[in-house]
Amino acid sequence: MSGQESEVIKTLENPQIIKRSEKDENVYLYYKKFAKRFICVVVRHEDGSGFIISCYPVNKIKKGEIVYEKGKSLS
């Protein structure tokens, strides 16, 4: 992801989908489409703060609980 820091920031600021990790309830996967692929930013949220664990390009979004989807109400 070197040289794509702005895309990572855009993914965190305006994700299309956020999913909760199936392995850790405090870890979230933020997705945003750029060109033909998605960028996935993996973030751990704890005690009102958080940090990026990893980020990488993917061809499709993983299965799992959707906690946010742009343009949709999840209530």
MMTF fields as JSON, N, C-alpha, C and O atoms, coordinates in Angstrom:
{
  "mmtfVersion": "1.0.0",
  "mmtfProducer": "UNKNOWN",
  "numBonds": 299,
  "numAtoms": 300,
  "numGroups": 75,
  "numChains": 1,
  "numModels": 1,
  "chainsPerModel": [1],
  "groupsPerChain": [75],
  "chainIdList": ["A"],
  "bondAtomList": [4, 2, 8, 6, 12, 10, 16, 14, 20, 18, 24, 22, 28, 26, 32, 30, 36, 34, 40, 38, 44, 42, 48, 46, 52, 50, 56, 54, 60, 58, 64, 62, 68, 66, 72, 70, 76, 74, 80, 78, 84, 82, 88, 86, 92, 90, 96, 94, 100, 98, 104, 102, 108, 106, 112, 110, 116, 114, 120, 118, 124, 122, 128, 126, 132, 130, 136, 134, 140, 138, 144, 142, 148, 146, 152, 150, 156, 154, 160, 158, 164, 162, 168, 166, 172, 170, 176, 174, 180, 178, 184, 182, 188, 186, 192, 190, 196, 194, 200, 198, 204, 202, 208, 206, 212, 210, 216, 214, 220, 218, 224, 222, 228, 226, 232, 230, 236, 234, 240, 238, 244, 242, 248, 246, 252, 250, 256, 254, 260, 258, 264, 262, 268, 266, 272, 270, 276, 274, 280, 278, 284, 282, 288, 286, 292, 290, 296, 294],
  "bondOrderList": [1, 1, 1, 1, 1, 1, 1, 1, 1, 1, 1, 1, 1, 1, 1, 1, 1, 1, 1, 1, 1, 1, 1, 1, 1, 1, 1, 1, 1, 1, 1, 1, 1, 1, 1, 1, 1, 1, 1, 1, 1, 1, 1, 1, 1, 1, 1, 1, 1, 1, 1, 1, 1, 1, 1, 1, 1, 1, 1, 1, 1, 1, 1, 1, 1, 1, 1, 1, 1, 1, 1, 1, 1, 1],
  "groupList": [{"groupName": "MET", "atomNameList": ["N", "CA", "C", "O"], "elementList": ["N", "C", "C", "O"], "formalChargeList": [0, 0, 0, 0], "bondAtomList": [1, 0, 2, 1, 3, 2], "bondOrderList": [1, 1, 2], "singleLetterCode": "M", "chemCompType": "L-PEPTIDE LINKING"}, {"groupName": "SER", "atomNameList": ["N", "CA", "C", "O"], "elementList": ["N", "C", "C", "O"], "formalChargeList": [0, 0, 0, 0], "bondAtomList": [1, 0, 2, 1, 3, 2], "bondOrderList": [1, 1, 2], "singleLetterCode": "S", "chemCompType": "L-PEPTIDE LINKING"}, {"groupName": "GLY", "atomNameList": ["N", "CA", "C", "O"], "elementList": ["N", "C", "C", "O"], "formalChargeList": [0, 0, 0, 0], "bondAtomList": [1, 0, 2, 1, 3, 2], "bondOrderList": [1, 1, 2], "singleLetterCode": "G", "chemCompType": "PEPTIDE LINKING"}, {"groupName": "GLN", "atomNameList": ["N", "CA", "C", "O"], "elementList": ["N", "C", "C", "O"], "formalChargeList": [0, 0, 0, 0], "bondAtomList": [1, 0, 2, 1, 3, 2], "bondOrderList": [1, 1, 2], "singleLetterCode": "Q", "chemCompType": "L-PEPTIDE LINKING"}, {"groupName": "GLU", "atomNameList": ["N", "CA", "C", "O"], "elementList": ["N", "C", "C", "O"], "formalChargeList": [0, 0, 0, 0], "bondAtomList": [1, 0, 2, 1, 3, 2], "bondOrderList": [1, 1, 2], "singleLetterCode": "E", "chemCompType": "L-PEPTIDE LINKING"}, {"groupName": "VAL", "atomNameList": ["N", "CA", "C", "O"], "elementList": ["N", "C", "C", "O"], "formalChargeList": [0, 0, 0, 0], "bondAtomList": [1, 0, 2, 1, 3, 2], "bondOrderList": [1, 1, 2], "singleLetterCode": "V", "chemCompType": "L-PEPTIDE LINKING"}, {"groupName": "ILE", "atomNameList": ["N", "CA", "C", "O"], "elementList": ["N", "C", "C", "O"], "formalChargeList": [0, 0, 0, 0], "bondAtomList": [1, 0, 2, 1, 3, 2], "bondOrderList": [1, 1, 2], "singleLetterCode": "I", "chemCompType": "L-PEPTIDE LINKING"}, {"groupName": "LYS", "atomNameList": ["N", "CA", "C", "O"], "elementList": ["N", "C", "C", "O"], "formalChargeList": [0, 0, 0, 0], "bondAtomList": [1, 0, 2, 1, 3, 2], "bondOrderList": [1, 1, 2], "singleLetterCode": "K", "chemCompType": "L-PEPTIDE LINKING"}, {"groupName": "THR", "atomNameList": ["N", "CA", "C", "O"], "elementList": ["N", "C", "C", "O"], "formalChargeList": [0, 0, 0, 0], "bondAtomList": [1, 0, 2, 1, 3, 2], "bondOrderList": [1, 1, 2], "singleLetterCode": "T", "chemCompType": "L-PEPTIDE LINKING"}, {"groupName": "LEU", "atomNameList": ["N", "CA", "C", "O"], "elementList": ["N", "C", "C", "O"], "formalChargeList": [0, 0, 0, 0], "bondAtomList": [1, 0, 2, 1, 3, 2], "bondOrderList": [1, 1, 2], "singleLetterCode": "L", "chemCompType": "L-PEPTIDE LINKING"}, {"groupName": "ASN", "atomNameList": ["N", "CA", "C", "O"], "elementList": ["N", "C", "C", "O"], "formalChargeList": [0, 0, 0, 0], "bondAtomList": [1, 0, 2, 1, 3, 2], "bondOrderList": [1, 1, 2], "singleLetterCode": "N", "chemCompType": "L-PEPTIDE LINKING"}, {"groupName": "PRO", "atomNameList": ["N", "CA", "C", "O"], "elementList": ["N", "C", "C", "O"], "formalChargeList": [0, 0, 0, 0], "bondAtomList": [1, 0, 2, 1, 3, 2], "bondOrderList": [1, 1, 2], "singleLetterCode": "P", "chemCompType": "L-PEPTIDE LINKING"}, {"groupName": "ARG", "atomNameList": ["N", "CA", "C", "O"], "elementList": ["N", "C", "C", "O"], "formalChargeList": [0, 0, 0, 0], "bondAtomList": [1, 0, 2, 1, 3, 2], "bondOrderList": [1, 1, 2], "singleLetterCode": "R", "chemCompType": "L-PEPTIDE LINKING"}, {"groupName": "ASP", "atomNameList": ["N", "CA", "C", "O"], "elementList": ["N", "C", "C", "O"], "formalChargeList": [0, 0, 0, 0], "bondAtomList": [1, 0, 2, 1, 3, 2], "bondOrderList": [1, 1, 2], "singleLetterCode": "D", "chemCompType": "L-PEPTIDE LINKING"}, {"groupName": "TYR", "atomNameList": ["N", "CA", "C", "O"], "elementList": ["N", "C", "C", "O"], "formalChargeList": [0, 0, 0, 0], "bondAtomList": [1, 0, 2, 1, 3, 2], "bondOrderList": [1, 1, 2], "singleLetterCode": "Y", "chemCompType": "L-PEPTIDE LINKING"}, {"groupName": "PHE", "atomNameList": ["N", "CA", "C", "O"], "elementList": ["N", "C", "C", "O"], "formalChargeList": [0, 0, 0, 0], "bondAtomList": [1, 0, 2, 1, 3, 2], "bondOrderList": [1, 1, 2], "singleLetterCode": "F", "chemCompType": "L-PEPTIDE LINKING"}, {"groupName": "ALA", "atomNameList": ["N", "CA", "C", "O"], "elementList": ["N", "C", "C", "O"], "formalChargeList": [0, 0, 0, 0], "bondAtomList": [1, 0, 2, 1, 3, 2], "bondOrderList": [1, 1, 2], "singleLetterCode": "A", "chemCompType": "L-PEPTIDE LINKING"}, {"groupName": "CYS", "atomNameList": ["N", "CA", "C", "O"], "elementList": ["N", "C", "C", "O"], "formalChargeList": [0, 0, 0, 0], "bondAtomList": [1, 0, 2, 1, 3, 2], "bondOrderList": [1, 1, 2], "singleLetterCode": "C", "chemCompType": "L-PEPTIDE LINKING"}, {"groupName": "HIS", "atomNameList": ["N", "CA", "C", "O"], "elementList": ["N", "C", "C", "O"], "formalChargeList": [0, 0, 0, 0], "bondAtomList": [1, 0, 2, 1, 3, 2], "bondOrderList": [1, 1, 2], "singleLetterCode": "H", "chemCompType": "L-PEPTIDE LINKING"}],
  "groupTypeList": [0, 1, 2, 3, 4, 1, 4, 5, 6, 7, 8, 9, 4, 10, 11, 3, 6, 6, 7, 12, 1, 4, 7, 13, 4, 10, 5, 14, 9, 14, 14, 7, 7, 15, 16, 7, 12, 15, 6, 17, 5, 5, 5, 12, 18, 4, 13, 2, 1, 2, 15, 6, 6, 1, 17, 14, 11, 5, 10, 7, 6, 7, 7, 2, 4, 6, 5, 14, 4, 7, 2, 7, 1, 9, 1],
  "groupIdList": [1, 2, 3, 4, 5, 6, 7, 8, 9, 10, 11, 12, 13, 14, 15, 16, 17, 18, 19, 20, 21, 22, 23, 24, 25, 26, 27, 28, 29, 30, 31, 32, 33, 34, 35, 36, 37, 38, 39, 40, 41, 42, 43, 44, 45, 46, 47, 48, 49, 50, 51, 52, 53, 54, 55, 56, 57, 58, 59, 60, 61, 62, 63, 64, 65, 66, 67, 68, 69, 70, 71, 72, 73, 74, 75],
  "secStructList": [7, 6, 6, 7, 2, 2, 2, 2, 2, 2, 2, 2, 2, 1, 7, 1, 3, 3, 3, 3, 7, 1, 1, 7, 6, 6, 3, 3, 3, 3, 3, 3, 3, 3, 6, 6, 3, 3, 3, 3, 3, 3, 3, 3, 3, 3, 6, 6, 3, 3, 3, 3, 3, 3, 3, 3, 3, 3, 1, 1, 7, 7, 7, 1, 7, 3, 3, 3, 3, 6, 6, 7, 7, 7, 7],
  "xCoordList": [0.814, 0.0, 0.865, 0.357, 2.153, 3.057, 2.654, 2.415, 2.581, 2.182, 0.688, 0.235, -0.099, -1.553, -2.159, -3.285, -1.396, -1.854, -3.153, -4.004, -3.308, -4.53, -5.757, -6.836, -5.612, -6.733, -7.09, -8.265, -6.091, -6.343, -7.12, -8.082, -6.709, -7.406, -8.844, -9.77, -9.035, -10.39, -11.26, -12.455, -10.664, -11.403, -11.876, -13.01, -11.021, -11.405, -12.421, -13.326, -12.282, -13.181, -14.54, -15.548, -14.575, -15.817, -15.918, -15.899, -16.026, -16.082, -17.41, -18.427, -17.392, -18.634, -19.262, -20.483, -18.421, -18.887, -17.905, -16.691, -18.459, -17.643, -18.188, -19.39, -17.297, -17.679, -16.915, -15.793, -17.531, -16.863, -16.107, -16.615, -14.912, -14.12, -14.845, -15.448, -14.786, -15.388, -14.537, -15.037, -13.263, -12.355, -12.204, -11.901, -12.413, -12.217, -13.263, -13.275, -14.13, -15.237, -14.782, -15.584, -13.532, -13.005, -12.274, -11.711, -12.282, -11.596, -12.641, -13.585, -12.435, -13.357, -12.608, -11.445, -13.287, -12.713, -13.459, -14.658, -12.749, -13.306, -12.997, -11.852, -14.018, -13.844, -14.283, -15.285, -13.517, -13.894, -13.335, -12.202, -14.137, -13.718, -12.919, -13.321, -11.79, -10.954, -10.642, -10.067, -11.021, -10.853, -11.569, -12.773, -10.867, -11.511, -11.395, -11.924, -10.715, -10.497, -10.954, -11.164, -11.098, -11.396, -10.112, -9.182, -10.075, -9.032, -9.699, -10.793, -9.033, -9.507, -8.533, -7.332, -9.074, -8.268, -8.775, -9.948, -7.899, -8.244, -7.884, -6.732, -8.898, -8.73, -9.203, -10.237, -8.444, -8.854, -9.375, -8.684, -10.605, -11.232, -11.232, -11.733, -10.665, -10.614, -10.635, -9.905, -11.46, -11.476, -11.555, -10.878, -12.371, -12.578, -11.47, -11.502, -10.497, -9.45, -9.275, -9.938, -8.4, -8.183, -6.87, -6.214, -6.498, -5.288, -5.416, -6.157, -4.674, -4.683, -3.791, -2.637, -4.339, -3.579, -2.895, -1.714, -3.658, -3.156, -4.037, -5.143, -3.564, -4.394, -3.841, -2.636, -4.768, -4.372, -5.48, -6.638, -5.142, -6.164, -6.811, -6.15, -8.111, -8.839, -9.766, -10.171, -10.09, -11.015, -12.469, -13.361, -12.709, -14.081, -14.101, -13.082, -15.267, -15.459, -15.695, -16.442, -15.053, -15.205, -16.613, -17.335, -16.993, -18.259, -18.154, -17.055, -19.299, -19.295, -20.389, -21.128, -20.472, -21.507, -21.219, -20.155, -22.176, -22.066, -22.522, -23.634, -21.658, -22.041, -22.363, -22.963, -21.963, -22.28, -22.218, -21.297, -23.215, -23.193, -23.712, -24.84, -22.903, -23.237, -24.576, -24.802, -25.45, -26.735, -27.813, -28.941, -27.486, -28.468, -28.598, -27.612, -29.803, -30.056, -30.01, -30.689, -29.224, -29.084, -29.857, -29.608, -30.791, -31.553, -32.746, -33.479],
  "yCoordList": [-1.192, 0.0, 1.267, 2.383, 1.072, 2.212, 3.153, 2.715, 4.425, 5.416, 5.583, 6.41, 4.819, 4.903, 5.337, 4.973, 6.112, 6.565, 7.361, 7.259, 8.159, 8.955, 8.067, 8.401, 6.939, 6.008, 5.344, 5.1, 5.05, 4.472, 5.471, 5.096, 6.725, 7.768, 7.916, 8.01, 7.938, 8.05, 6.858, 7.015, 5.68, 4.483, 4.62, 4.259, 5.138, 5.31, 6.438, 6.326, 7.508, 8.654, 8.429, 8.957, 7.653, 7.49, 6.067, 5.875, 5.07, 3.68, 3.368, 4.002, 2.391, 1.901, 0.861, 0.802, 0.046, -1.017, -1.16, -1.06, -1.398, -1.765, -3.086, -3.229, -4.046, -5.356, -5.619, -5.145, -6.377, -6.795, -8.086, -8.966, -8.198, -9.411, -10.583, -10.438, -11.734, -12.936, -13.489, -14.259, -13.115, -13.647, -12.757, -13.258, -11.43, -10.496, -9.398, -8.633, -9.31, -8.344, -6.893, -5.997, -6.633, -5.266, -4.872, -3.78, -5.757, -5.492, -5.316, -6.095, -4.257, -3.919, -3.818, -3.415, -4.189, -4.124, -3.053, -3.177, -2.013, -0.892, -1.137, -1.411, -1.039, -1.28, -0.075, 0.572, 0.212, 1.229, 0.801, 0.327, 0.973, 0.56, 1.68, 2.844, 1.29, 2.164, 1.395, 0.307, 1.962, 1.298, -0.055, -0.096, -1.156, -2.473, -3.266, -4.374, -2.725, -3.468, -2.645, -1.436, -3.33, -2.675, -2.523, -3.319, -1.501, -1.412, -1.824, -1.362, -2.691, -3.128, -2.59, -2.859, -1.824, -1.313, -1.997, -1.872, -2.711, -3.469, -2.62, -2.226, -2.34, -1.413, -2.067, -2.733, -1.873, -2.337, -1.136, -0.126, -1.249, -0.212, -0.701, -1.786, 0.11, -0.255, 0.984, 1.94, 0.982, 2.051, 3.447, 4.367, 3.607, 4.917, 5.351, 6.472, 4.494, 4.822, 3.637, 2.611, 3.779, 2.691, 2.842, 3.881, 1.789, 1.845, 0.884, -0.098, 1.194, 0.361, -0.844, -0.712, -2.013, -3.251, -3.534, -3.877, -3.384, -3.706, -3.056, -2.61, -2.999, -2.59, -3.262, -3.464, -3.603, -4.355, -4.289, -4.058, -4.491, -4.535, -5.92, -6.933, -5.951, -7.208, -7.134, -6.054, -8.307, -8.372, -8.429, -7.998, -8.969, -9.052, -8.854, -8.993, -8.533, -8.276, -9.593, -10.449, -9.748, -10.971, -11.097, -10.109, -12.33, -12.577, -12.068, -11.908, -11.815, -11.39, -10.377, -9.964, -9.991, -9.059, -7.65, -7.086, -7.097, -5.722, -4.801, -4.938, -3.862, -2.894, -1.535, -0.682, -1.335, -0.103, -0.379, -1.037, 0.136, 0.083, 1.412, 1.801, 2.101, 3.431, 3.398, 2.571, 4.31, 4.419, 3.494, 3.511, 2.686, 1.77, 1.978, 2.241, 1.86, 1.916, 0.495, -0.382, 0.25, -1.091, -1.292, -2.254, -0.398, -0.541, -1.441, -1.655],
  "zCoordList": [0.0, 0.0, 0.0, 0.108, -0.121, -0.174, -1.307, -2.432, -1.007, -1.995, -2.13, -2.921, -1.376, -1.452, -0.118, 0.221, 0.615, 1.928, 1.843, 2.727, 0.775, 0.649, 0.465, 0.957, -0.235, -0.401, 0.925, 1.198, 1.746, 3.064, 3.926, 4.596, 3.909, 4.677, 4.179, 4.985, 2.867, 2.299, 2.708, 2.96, 2.772, 3.185, 4.627, 4.944, 5.499, 6.901, 7.082, 7.908, 6.327, 6.462, 5.815, 6.287, 4.743, 3.981, 3.422, 2.206, 4.31, 3.831, 3.152, 3.434, 2.259, 1.669, 2.583, 2.728, 3.193, 4.087, 5.241, 5.063, 6.433, 7.585, 8.106, 8.332, 8.293, 8.829, 10.114, 10.291, 11.005, 12.234, 11.947, 11.252, 12.473, 12.329, 12.971, 14.035, 12.332, 12.904, 14.04, 14.86, 14.105, 15.112, 16.344, 17.426, 16.198, 17.306, 17.218, 16.254, 18.196, 18.151, 18.221, 17.96, 18.562, 18.602, 17.321, 17.237, 16.326, 15.062, 13.96, 13.835, 13.162, 12.087, 10.774, 10.739, 9.685, 8.352, 7.564, 7.31, 7.183, 6.419, 4.943, 4.586, 4.081, 2.651, 1.833, 2.137, 0.794, -0.18, -1.535, -1.627, -2.583, -3.922, -4.595, -4.601, -5.153, -5.968, -7.246, -7.203, -8.371, -9.666, -9.632, -9.378, -9.879, -9.95, -8.652, -8.565, -7.643, -6.399, -5.204, -5.295, -4.096, -2.834, -2.04, -2.176, -1.219, -0.2, 1.1, 1.425, 1.836, 3.148, 4.189, 4.136, 5.138, 6.25, 7.512, 7.865, 8.181, 9.381, 10.59, 10.769, 11.426, 12.548, 13.838, 13.865, 14.896, 16.224, 17.002, 17.129, 17.527, 18.351, 19.791, 20.085, 20.695, 22.107, 22.97, 22.703, 24.0, 24.993, 24.377, 24.837, 23.35, 22.738, 21.79, 21.282, 21.542, 20.584, 19.644, 19.798, 18.691, 17.763, 17.029, 17.099, 16.322, 15.518, 14.338, 14.389, 13.277, 12.08, 12.316, 12.723, 12.056, 12.141, 10.806, 10.758, 9.727, 8.402, 7.354, 7.66, 6.133, 4.994, 3.749, 3.606, 2.846, 1.659, 0.616, 0.964, -0.664, -1.712, -1.765, -1.537, -2.07, -2.2, -3.412, -3.841, -3.948, -5.081, -4.642, -5.372, -3.433, -2.944, -1.433, -0.757, -0.927, 0.496, 1.216, 0.74, 2.368, 3.161, 3.718, 3.85, 4.044, 4.717, 6.139, 6.67, 6.754, 8.142, 8.421, 7.527, 9.671, 10.13, 9.613, 9.872, 8.885, 8.406, 9.535, 10.044, 9.925, 10.955, 10.345, 10.998, 9.095, 8.375, 6.886, 6.403, 6.156, 4.702, 4.191, 4.495, 3.423, 2.923, 2.195, 1.312, 2.582, 1.924, 2.463, 1.97, 3.466, 4.028, 5.528, 6.216, 6.02, 7.448, 7.977, 7.443, 9.015, 9.556, 10.851, 11.577, 11.148, 12.397, 12.251, 13.215]
}
